[in-house]
């Protein structure tokens, strides 16, 4: 997933404007995104405060980093198993 050019605080502020009654088209135009992006943000961050959204993004980043680490270690393990099998 690409890194958003909008901060969590900007996303939450945009969502609060939509909740207050502004149309998604108007808010999207103001933010420089499509209305579909506004709806995606609403699905992901709806009902959150900025601090919660920041924590969510930090956890997602950490999760991705850990998944890559597990994949690398799994490849190393398989490689070592293949080397041991050739020696035996």
N, C-alpha and C positions, 0 to 999 in steps of 0.2 A: 504494500500500500504506500502511496506517495505521501510525503509530508505536507500537511496543510499549510497554506500561507497565512491562515487565520488562526489566531490564538484561541484558546478555550474560552477566554473572557469575551472575545468578539463573537464567537459562535453562540454562547449563552445569551449575550445581549441581543443578537439577531432573533433568536428563538423567543425571547421575552417580548420583542416587538410584535411578532406574529401572534403570540398568545394574547397580546393586548388588543388585537383587532386589525392590525395592518395586514394587507394581503401579502402572501408569499412572494408574488411577483415584484411588488414594490421593495420589499426588504432584500430580495435577491439582487435586484438592479442596483440598489444602494451598496451592497456588499461586493458586487462584481462577480457573482456566481449565478448559476441557473436555479430556477425554482425547484428543480429536482434535488439539487444539493441541499437546499433548505429542508426539504422533506427527509433526506437522508440524515441530516444533522438532528432533526426532530426525533427520528427513530432511534438514533444512537444516544443523544444527549438530552432528550426531552425530560423535563422535571428535575434536572440536576442544577446544582450551583456550580460556579466556575471552579471552586476548589475540588469538587468531586470529579469534574471533567478532567482537570489536570492530573488527578490521581489515577483516573481511568487510563489516560494516555500513557502515563509513566508505567503502569502495570502492563499495558499492551506492549510497550517497548521492551520491558524486561522479559516478558513472555517470549517475544520473538527472538531476543538474544539467547535465552535459555534453550529454545527449540533448535537454533543453529548449533549451539554447543553440544547438545545431545546428538544431533545428526553427525557432527564431526567425530565425536567419540565413538559412535556406532560404526562409522566407516573405519576408524582406526582399529577397533576391536575385530571387525571382519577381516581386515588386512592381516592382522597378527594371527588370527585363526588359520588363514590360508598359508601363511609362512610356516606355522607349526605343522600343518597337515603335509606340506611338501617335504619337510625334514623327516617326518616319521615314516 
